[in-house]
Amino acid sequence: VQLQASGGGLVQAGGSLRLSCAASGRTVATYGWFRQAPGKEREFVAFITWSGGSTDYGDSVKGRFAISRENAKNMVYLQINNIQPEDTAVYYCVAGLRWKSTDFWGQGTQVTVSS
C-alpha cells in the first residue's frame, strides 16, 4: 500500500485546512491519520473504515477534526476546523489490514499554525 499525503502548510489560528491522502495498492480495512509535534510523541488523530461506516478520533481533536473517505478516488481526507497552534505537527496518513491497525505509513505533511 502506498500513501501520499498532501495539503499541509501555514495557516492562521481559527482557520480551516483539509489534508488529503492518496492511497494505492491492496484493499485495507482502515485508514487514518497520526501527527507528531516537535519534541512530542506521535499522536493518534483519527481512523475510518474502508467503507467509511465507522470513525474514531483522538480526544484532543474531537469536535474539530473530521475524517472522510472517497472510495471512487482512493482518497482519504482530514478536515481541520478552528485550527489552533497546538495542532502544529507533521501529519501522517496510515492504513491498516485490521480496524485501527497501522501497517502502512505515508510520508508526512507539515502543518504549521500561527497565532
N, C-alpha and C positions, 0 to 999 in steps of 0.2 A: 504494500500500500504506500502510495506517495501522497504527501500532503504539502500543499503550498499555501502558506498564509500571507495575507496582504491587507492593506487598509490602515496600517498604523501611521502615526505622525504626531505632530504637535497640535494640541487643541487647548482651548481655554477652559478653565473650570466652569461647570454649569452647562457646557455644550454637549453634543452627541457625536458618536463615532460608530461606524459599522465596520467590523473586521470580517474578512472573507477567508474561506479556506477551500481551495480546490482539491478534490480527492480523486485519485485514480487507482486502479488495481482491483484486488478482490473485494467482494462484499464483506462488510464487517457489521457487527451488531451495534456498536456505539461510536459516536463521535463526540468530541468535547474540546474544551479549552482549559488550559492552565496558564498561570502567569508567574513571573519571578521578578521581584523588585530588587534593586541594588542592595546587597548585603542581607537579603532575606531568603528564606527557603521558598522553594516552588510551592505555589498555592493552587488548589482546585478552584475552578471558576464555574464550569457548567458541563453537563452531559446531556446528550439527546440520543434516543434510539434511532436506528436506521430508518424506521418507519415514521419517526417524528412523533410517535404517540406518547412517549414519556420523556420527561426532562427532570433534571435535578440541578440545584445551584448551591454554591458555597454561601455560607451565612453572610459573608461580608458584601456580597453583590446582589442578594435577593431584593427584588423590587426595582432595581435599576438596570440590570442586565437581562437580555433575552436571547436565548439560543434558538436557531431555527435551521431548517434543512430544506433544500430544493433538490429533490431526487433527480429530476429530469436533467439537471445541470451538474450533478455530483458536487454540489456546493453546500457548505455549512457556514452559517453566519453568526456573529455575535454583535448584537445591538447594545451599545452602551449609552445610557441616558444619564443626564445630570452628572457628568463625569467630574471626578474630584482629583486633587493632586495625589492622593494616596492610591489612585488607580494607575499611576505611572509604573510601568513594568514592561518587560518583554512578554508578549502573549504567544503561546504555543498552541497549535492545533494538534489534536491527538485522535487516534482511532483504536478501537479495541475489538477483539473477537468475541468478547462476552460483555454483558452490561457492566459498565463502569470500569472495564479493564483498559489499560493504556499500553497496547502492544506496539503501536507505531506513533512516531513523533515527527512533526514537520519542523522546519526552521522557524524561528521566532520572528515576530514583527514588533517593532518598538512603538510603544505608546507613551508619550510624554505630555503631562498636563501642567499647564502654567496657571498660577493662582492670580 
